[in-house]
Amino acid sequence: MSDSLIDTQVLDQMVADTSAEVLPMLIDAFLEESATRMSEIESALTTQDVKLLEFESHTLGSTALAMGARSLGNLSRAVEAHCINGQLEQAFSKGANLPPLLIQTRDALEEHKNSL
């Protein structure tokens, strides 16, 4: 698993706070939620809907950071900031990088889940 994609210390803390049995359920919930968010982000990118992109990138960023997916969370937050600041070219340009990064992040989380 790529350490640059997932902060395993966050996942280890989740296990410490809950249990090893709960972490796979949390990962599955994140994967399901992030798929919904990404569908909305892809729609926002296609239609150039800055408000939708701002909302969905904020939501994805929050959940990604909570799951230790720092790269995805940080990119989502950067996209959100560009939307808020009216930097639309940067928002849509960086936003286009979210779908492939989510795929890599999902693979890394699945790998971690399967190693438990």
N, C-alpha and C positions, 0 to 999 in steps of 0.2 A: 504494500500500500504506500502511496506517495505521502510522505509527511507534509509536503507543501500543500496538499489538498485537505487533509484531515489532521486536526490537532488531537492526537489520541489521549492527551491529558484530560481534555474535556470529557471524552467518552469514559475514561477511567474514573473521573469524578462522578459521572452519572451512575456508574456501577456502585461506587462507594455510597452514594446518596440513596440509591434504590436497591437494586440487586442485579446480578448477572443475567437473571431471567427476564428482567424488564427491558434491558437495553435493546435486544432485537425488536421488541414491539415498538420502542421509540424510534428506532431506525426505520422500520417499515412505515410508521406514521409519517415521518419526515419525507420518505421517498414518495408516498402517495400524495401528500400535500404539495411537494415541490413539483410534481408532474402537473398538477392543476395550475400552480403559479406559472410554470413555464409555458403552458398552453396560452394563458392570458398574456404573457410577455411577448410571445411570438405573434399573437394577434395585434398587440400594441405596436410592435415593430412594423408589421405589414401595413397597418392603417395609419401609422405615424401619430398615434394617440398618446400624447405626452402625459396626460393625467393618469391614464391607465398604466403606462410604463412606470410612472413615479410610484403609484400605489402598490403595484405588484412587485417592483424591485425592492421597495421598503419591506414588504411582508416577507419576501424570499430572503432578504438580507438578515432580518431578525431571526428567522427560523434556522437559517444556515449557520449563523454564528452560535446559536444555542446548541447546535449539534456538532460544533467544532469544525465546521466546514469554512475555515477562515478565508480561503481564496474566493470561494463563491460569495460568502457574506460581504467581503470587502469590495468585490466588483459590483455587487448589487447596490451597496451603499454609495459607491462612486456614481453609478448610473442615476440613482435617486437624487444625489446632490446636483448633478448636471441638469436634471429635469427642474429641480427647484430654482436653480440659478438661471434658467432660461438658455442654457447652453445645449440647444437641441441637437446640433450636429454631433457633439461629443456624446450626448445621452444615447442617441440611436446607434452611433458607431460602437461604443462600448457595450451597449445592450445586445448587439449582435453576437458578442462573445459569450453571453450568458448560456445559451442552449448547449454549446459543446462543453463548456466548463461544468454544467450540471451533469451531463452524461459521465464525464470523468469522475466527478464527485460521487455520483450514485454508484459507480463501479467500485470506488475505493471504500465506500460505506458497506456495500454488499460483501466485499472481501473481508472487511473487519468483522462484520456480523458472522460470516461463515467460519472465522477463526476462533470464535468464542466457544 
